[in-house]
Amino acid sequence: MYAVIRTGGKQYLVQEGETLKIEKLETEVGSTIDLEVLFVGDEKAIKVGAPIVSGAKVSAKVLEHGRARKVRVVKYKPKSRYRKVAGHRQPFTKIQVASIK
């Protein structure tokens, strides 16, 4: 069984037991969260929500919080002595999908 969930303004295609990194959530490590389900399907049937599937539930366990690798942002304008370098590390939450119902 698989599902499409929405969190942090993004959509993810997930299956049971899958591990993924999503936008940071303010939850404790080891806690269980429920996610919005937009689509549920298996070999026999599918259900598409408008926009959320009623009665469907995806539970996930929070494994860790962290920050991604640094992305360097360089701004440069020729002939004007303008150079600027900045870095950014996006925070994330690593989850494992426990069940799709």
N, C-alpha and C positions, 0 to 999 in steps of 0.2 A: 504494500500500500504506500502511496505517496501523496504529498500535499504541497500546495503553494501557500506560504505564510507571508505576512507583511509585518515588518518591524523596522523602525528607524527610517521610514520613508523608502525602504527597499523591499523587493520581493525575492523570496528564496524558494527553490524546489527542494524539498527534504524528504527523507525516508527514515524509518525507525532505526535508531542506533547511529545515525550520522552525526558527525561533529562539525560545527561551523563557527566562524567568527562573525558577529553582528555588531551593530552600533552599541555603544556602552549603555547598559541598563543599571539603574540604581537598585541593585539587589545584593543579597549576601551570597557568598560562595557556598555552594552546597544546597541552596534552596531550589525549589521547583517553580517554574513559571508557566503560564498558559499564553499562547500566542494566537493572533487573529488568523483565521483560516479563510482563504479566498477560493480554494479549489481542493477537492479530495477525489482521488481515483484509485482504482485497482484494475485487475484484469477483467472484471465483470461489469462494473458500472462506474460512472463519474458523476460528481455533483459540482456545479459551478454556482458560486454565490453572487448576490447582487447587492452590495459587494461582498458580504461575508456569508459563509455557509452557516445556516442556523443548525445547532445541534452538533456541529463538528468541533473537535477539540484536539489541539496539539500541545502536549506537555513536554517540557524540556528541563534538564537539570543544568544549573550554572556551574561550570567547571573552574573558570578563572577570569580575572580581569587583567587587562594589560594595555600596552601601547604598541602600535605597529612600528615598523622601521622608519627611520627619518627620511622624509622627502625634502630635498633641497629645492628652494624656489629662488631663481636668479632673475633679477630685473636688470636690463642693460639698455642704455641709449647711446648710440655712437655719437662722437664729436661733441659730447656735452659733459664728459667726466662723471657720468651717472652710473654707478654700479651699486647694487644692493643684493645681498644674499641673506636668505632667511630659511629656517628649517621648521618642519611641522611633523608631529607624531600624533596620529589619530588614535584615540582611546577605543578599545573594543572589549566585548564580553564574549568569551568562548563558551558555547553551550553544546549539549548532547541531547538529541531528540530521543525522549523516552518512549512516548506512545502517540499514535494517531488513532483517534476514535471518531 
